[in-house]
């Protein structure tokens, strides 16, 4: 109840601020010598590692754009607001970026629930928003219609679920699976549903389906129930915070079977939580791999390491970088900072080369692009397979 009330209050505040004096909305005036792009990112809170990685990738992309003279001679200015990994704060950050900072477009948030909290605001005020990594399909397509001002730079939840179901069946030869998902996350629920549907459609059997909630810490009672059902593997869609502990406790409990997951696993923190040995025989779907020998990926990795003292970019850094290039390309084709023209240009994106591949925006504002399977071996991510 507290969360619902807090969220409703935040949206009411957002509406009040944007309504202004109730005299009608004027499109924010655009500076003549710069292009202002907002970053609505999880810099603190539970998903901060995602937001921080996106921020680094985004900054690198705009640095490179500005280093080549900007966009039609205009410098790109990134203005970042911390949404604290919370949906109400994401709504407030959107208000600030539009009403105070006069941005032409917004990149972020990173995760689906905060993005969905911003959807009605950017739609009403006609400011395009591109999430680098929000995979919930309702972000860009709802009730049979494409949402005009919302876009994404990543694949959607159903694709991840389908990919991992096929991988379990075809590559690991698993026929009986359990699903253990985060019931408090739209992201995890969508993934679980897509996985179940594809796995059963292809002849597999789901022998157990259980749920946990964010900030849970003791998963052993449920793991006991799952093991008793006799699965050959467990699909665990969710974020690294809980997944790392689930993997650790599962291995301590003698569960040695393959554990499969999604892009929410991609964080160095999962190694700290689970331990290298526990992560062996685990696999997850992701947006790219640093081991992929594609020249565009290797160029990005090299430049990122040079910029950030040898740090290896994770998938969220790559998606942040891609998102910067997508927005910069749209601004260039739009001829400036007019938000509605940028929206039209984003929708028309075709065969754009970014770090993780070449992408085209489809009719539902989702990029047509590939995915990869990552295996964990002795604490390191190993490139397993690329799926186009």
C-alpha positions in Angstrom: 0.0 0.0 0.0 2.8 2.4 0.9 4.5 1.9 -2.5 1.2 2.4 -4.4 0.5 5.6 -2.5 4.0 6.9 -3.0 3.8 6.2 -6.7 0.4 7.8 -7.1 1.7 10.9 -5.2 4.7 11.1 -7.5 2.6 10.9 -10.6 0.3 13.6 -9.2 3.3 15.8 -8.5 4.6 15.2 -12.0 1.2 16.2 -13.5 1.0 19.3 -11.4 4.5 20.5 -12.4 4.0 19.8 -16.1 0.6 21.5 -16.0 2.2 24.7 -14.9 -0.2 27.5 -14.7 -2.8 25.5 -16.6 -2.5 27.9 -19.5 -1.4 25.3 -22.0 1.9 23.6 -22.7 4.5 25.2 -24.8 7.2 23.1 -26.4 10.5 23.7 -24.5 12.6 26.3 -26.3 15.7 24.7 -27.8 19.2 26.3 -27.6 20.6 27.3 -30.9 24.2 26.2 -30.2 23.7 22.8 -28.4 21.5 19.7 -28.3 20.3 18.8 -24.8 19.7 15.1 -24.1 18.4 13.9 -20.8 19.6 10.8 -19.0 17.1 9.4 -16.6 19.2 6.7 -14.9 19.6 4.5 -11.9 22.7 6.0 -10.5 21.9 4.9 -6.9 19.6 2.2 -5.4 19.1 -1.5 -6.2 19.8 -1.2 -10.0 22.6 1.3 -9.8 25.1 -0.9 -11.5 22.9 -1.0 -14.6 22.4 2.8 -14.6 26.1 3.6 -13.9 27.2 1.3 -16.8 24.7 2.9 -19.2 25.9 6.4 -18.1 29.5 5.5 -18.9 28.5 4.2 -22.3 26.3 7.1 -23.1 29.0 9.6 -22.1 31.5 7.9 -24.4 29.1 8.0 -27.3 28.5 11.7 -27.0 32.1 12.4 -26.4 32.9 10.8 -29.7 30.1 12.6 -31.4 31.3 16.0 -30.1 34.9 15.1 -31.0 33.8 14.9 -34.6 32.3 18.3 -34.5 29.0 17.6 -32.9 25.7 17.4 -34.8 25.6 19.9 -37.6 28.0 22.0 -35.6 26.0 21.8 -32.3 27.5 20.2 -29.2 25.5 17.4 -27.5 25.0 18.2 -23.8 24.0 15.2 -21.5 22.0 16.2 -18.5 21.6 13.3 -16.0 18.9 12.9 -13.3 19.2 10.0 -10.8 16.0 8.1 -10.5 17.3 6.1 -7.5 16.1 2.8 -9.0 12.5 3.7 -8.1 9.5 4.2 -10.4 8.2 7.3 -8.6 11.6 8.9 -8.7 11.9 8.1 -12.4 8.6 10.0 -13.0 10.0 13.0 -11.0 13.3 12.9 -13.0 11.3 13.0 -16.2 9.5 16.1 -15.0 12.7 17.8 -14.2 14.4 17.0 -17.4 11.5 18.3 -19.5 10.3 21.3 -17.5 13.6 22.6 -16.1 16.4 21.3 -18.3 14.5 21.7 -21.6 15.8 18.4 -23.1 15.0 17.4 -26.6 15.0 13.6 -25.8 15.5 11.3 -22.9 17.7 8.2 -22.6 16.7 5.8 -19.8 15.6 4.5 -17.4 17.5 1.2 -17.5 14.8 -1.1 -16.0 11.2 -1.6 -17.1 9.1 -0.5 -14.2 10.7 3.0 -14.0 10.4 3.3 -17.8 6.7 2.5 -17.6 6.3 5.2 -14.9 7.6 7.8 -17.4 5.5 6.7 -20.3 2.4 8.9 -19.8 4.5 12.0 -19.1 6.7 11.8 -22.2 3.6 10.9 -24.3 1.6 13.9 -23.1 4.6 16.3 -23.5 5.7 14.8 -26.8 9.3 14.2 -25.8 10.9 11.0 -27.2 12.3 8.5 -24.7 14.6 5.7 -25.6 15.3 3.1 -22.9 18.6 1.3 -23.5 17.6 -1.9 -21.6 14.0 -1.8 -20.5 12.8 -5.1 -22.1 9.0 -5.1 -21.1 7.1 -5.2 -24.4 4.4 -2.8 -23.0 6.9 0.0 -23.0 6.6 0.6 -26.7 3.4 -1.3 -27.5 0.2 -1.3 -25.4 -3.4 -2.3 -26.1 -2.7 -3.0 -29.7 -1.0 0.3 -30.5 2.6 1.5 -30.8 3.3 4.2 -28.2 4.5 7.2 -30.3 7.1 8.6 -28.1 8.7 5.5 -26.6 11.5 3.5 -28.1 14.1 1.0 -26.9 17.6 0.0 -27.9 17.4 -3.7 -26.8 15.5 -6.9 -27.5 12.2 -7.5 -25.6 11.3 -10.0 -22.9 9.5 -12.6 -25.0 12.6 -12.9 -27.2 14.9 -13.7 -24.2 12.4 -16.2 -22.9 12.1 -18.0 -26.2 15.9 -18.0 -26.8 16.6 -19.6 -23.4 13.8 -22.2 -23.8 15.3 -23.3 -27.1 18.8 -23.3 -25.7 17.7 -25.5 -22.8 16.1 -28.0 -25.2 18.4 -28.0 -28.1 21.9 -27.2 -26.6 21.6 -28.6 -23.0 19.1 -31.4 -23.9 16.9 -30.5 -20.9 13.3 -31.8 -21.0 12.0 -31.0 -17.5 12.5 -27.5 -16.1 11.5 -25.5 -13.1 10.9 -21.7 -13.2 11.8 -19.6 -10.2 11.0 -15.9 -10.9 10.7 -12.5 -9.2 7.0 -12.0 -8.7 7.5 -8.3 -7.8 9.1 -7.5 -11.2 7.2 -7.1 -14.5 10.4 -7.9 -16.2 10.7 -11.3 -14.6 7.1 -12.2 -14.9 7.1 -11.5 -18.7 10.2 -13.6 -19.1 8.8 -16.5 -17.1 5.6 -16.5 -19.2 7.5 -16.4 -22.5 9.9 -19.2 -21.4 7.0 -21.4 -20.2 5.1 -20.9 -23.5 8.1 -21.7 -25.7 9.4 -24.6 -23.7 6.0 -26.4 -23.5 5.3 -25.6 -27.2 8.6 -27.3 -28.2 7.7 -30.4 -26.1 9.3 -29.6 -22.7 7.7 -30.0 -19.4 7.6 -27.4 -16.6 7.5 -29.5 -13.4 7.6 -26.6 -10.9 7.0 -22.9 -10.9 7.8 -20.8 -7.8 8.3 -17.1 -7.0 10.3 -14.8 -4.8 10.3 -11.1 -4.2 13.0 -8.4 -4.4 15.0 -8.1 -1.2 14.3 -11.7 -0.2 17.4 -13.3 1.3 16.5 -16.9 2.3 15.5 -19.0 -0.8 16.3 -22.5 0.7 12.7 -23.5 1.6 11.5 -22.9 -2.0 14.6 -24.5 -3.5 13.7 -27.6 -1.4 10.3 -27.7 -3.1 11.8 -27.2 -6.6 14.4 -30.0 -6.1 11.6 -32.4 -4.9 9.8 -31.8 -8.2 12.7 -33.4 -10.1 13.6 -30.8 -12.8 16.7 -31.1 -14.9 17.4 -27.4 -14.8 16.0 -24.2 -13.4 15.2 -20.9 -15.2 15.7 -18.0 -12.9 14.7 -14.7 -14.6 15.5 -11.7 -12.4 18.1 -9.2 -11.4 21.6 -10.0 -10.1 20.8 -8.8 -6.5 18.7 -11.8 -5.6 19.9 -14.2 -8.4 23.4 -14.2 -7.0 22.1 -15.4 -3.6 19.8 -17.9 -5.2 22.7 -19.5 -7.1 24.9 -19.6 -4.0 22.2 -21.2 -1.8 21.2 -23.7 -4.5 24.8 -24.9 -4.8 25.2 -25.1 -1.0 22.0 -27.2 -1.0 23.4 -29.7 -3.4 21.6 -28.5 -6.5 24.2 -29.0 -9.3 21.9 -28.9 -12.3 22.1 -26.1 -14.9 20.7 -22.7 -13.9 19.5 -20.4 -16.7 18.7 -16.7 -16.7 18.4 -13.4 -18.5 20.2 -10.1 -19.1 19.4 -9.0 -15.5 22.2 -11.3 -14.4 24.9 -9.3 -16.2 26.7 -7.6 -13.3 30.1 -8.1 -11.6 28.1 -8.2 -8.4 26.7 -11.6 -9.2 30.2 -13.0 -8.8 30.6 -11.5 -5.4 27.2 -12.8 -4.3 27.4 -16.3 -5.7 31.1 -17.1 -5.9 33.0 -18.4 -8.9 32.5 -22.1 -8.3 28.7 -21.8 -7.8 28.3 -20.0 -11.1 29.7 -22.9 -13.1 27.0 -24.6 -15.2 25.0 -21.4 -15.5 23.9 -19.6 -18.6 22.1 -16.4 -19.5 20.9 -14.4 -22.5 22.6 -11.1 -23.1 23.0 -8.2 -25.6 26.6 -8.7 -26.5 29.9 -10.3 -25.5 33.3 -8.8 -25.2 34.6 -12.0 -26.7 32.6 -11.5 -29.9 35.2 -10.8 -32.6 33.0 -8.5 -34.6 35.2 -5.5 -35.4 32.6 -3.0 -34.2 32.4 -4.6 -30.8 36.2 -4.9 -30.5 36.6 -1.2 -31.4 34.0 -0.2 -28.8 35.7 -2.4 -26.1 39.1 -0.8 -26.9 37.8 2.8 -26.7 35.8 2.1 -23.6 38.8 0.6 -21.8 40.9 3.6 -22.9 38.3 6.0 -21.5 37.7 4.2 -18.2 41.1 3.0 -17.0 41.0 -0.5 -18.5 37.5 -1.3 -17.2 35.8 -4.0 -19.4 32.3 -2.8 -20.6 29.4 -4.9 -19.6 26.2 -5.3 -21.7 24.6 -2.2 -20.1 27.6 -0.1 -21.0 27.3 -1.3 -24.6 23.6 -0.5 -24.7 24.2 2.9 -23.2 26.8 3.6 -26.0 24.4 2.2 -28.6 21.6 4.4 -27.3 23.8 7.5 -27.6 24.5 6.7 -31.2 20.9 6.0 -32.0 19.7 9.3 -30.5 22.6 11.3 -32.2 21.8 9.7 -35.5 18.1 10.7 -35.1 19.0 14.3 -34.1 21.2 14.5 -37.2 18.5 13.3 -39.5 15.9 15.5 -37.7 18.0 18.6 -38.5 18.1 19.8 -34.9 16.6 19.5 -31.5 12.8 19.5 -32.3 11.5 16.6 -30.2 8.7 15.6 -32.6 11.1 15.5 -35.5 13.5 13.5 -33.4 10.7 11.1 -32.7 10.0 10.7 -36.4 13.6 10.1 -37.1 13.9 7.5 -34.4 11.0 5.6 -35.9 12.7 5.7 -39.3 16.0 4.3 -38.1 17.3 1.8 -40.6 20.5 -0.2 -40.9 22.3 1.9 -38.3 25.7 0.5 -37.2 26.2 0.6 -33.5 28.5 -1.4 -31.2 26.4 -4.4 -30.8 25.4 -4.7 -34.4 23.4 -3.2 -37.2 19.8 -2.3 -36.3 16.6 -1.2 -37.8 13.6 0.1 -35.7 10.5 -1.9 -36.4 6.8 -0.7 -36.4 6.6 -1.3 -32.6 9.7 0.8 -31.9 11.8 -2.3 -31.1 15.2 -2.7 -32.7 15.7 -5.7 -35.0 19.0 -7.1 -33.7 20.7 -10.2 -32.3 21.4 -11.7 -28.9 24.1 -13.9 -27.3 24.3 -16.7 -24.9 26.8 -16.3 -22.1 28.2 -19.2 -20.0 29.9 -18.7 -16.7 33.1 -20.6 -16.2 35.3 -20.1 -13.1 33.9 -16.7 -12.5 34.3 -15.4 -16.0 31.8 -14.8 -18.8 32.4 -17.0 -21.8 30.8 -16.3 -25.2 28.8 -19.4 -26.0 26.6 -18.5 -29.0 25.3 -15.6 -31.2 21.7 -15.6 -32.3 20.6 -13.3 -35.1 
